[in-house]
């Protein structure tokens, strides 16, 4: 019987468990802040000041928020608060 035991790979926790790589500046400086009471999360890059906000579900953790953000980022849907979109994308009714 060739039943192999699956190796459980544990990722050791770094001293900054909620710091992620920023897609804009490439530095490991994104911090995720979960506002569970408000059901939203804030991502902020300490290096380039990128800031994004998104809704979260109670089961979400920092990693979920980050991967969701990366998804949004690469599909161009991420809401970036610090860098206003170029004038081409001005929304009507918003100052
Ligand atoms: Zn950055």
Boltz pocket constraint, residues with backbone or C-beta under 6 A from the ligand:
constraints:
  - pocket:
      binder: B
      contacts: [[A, 22], [A, 23], [A, 24], [A, 25], [A, 26], [A, 27], [A, 29], [A, 45], [A, 46], [A, 47], [A, 48], [A, 49], [A, 50]]
      max_distance: 6.0
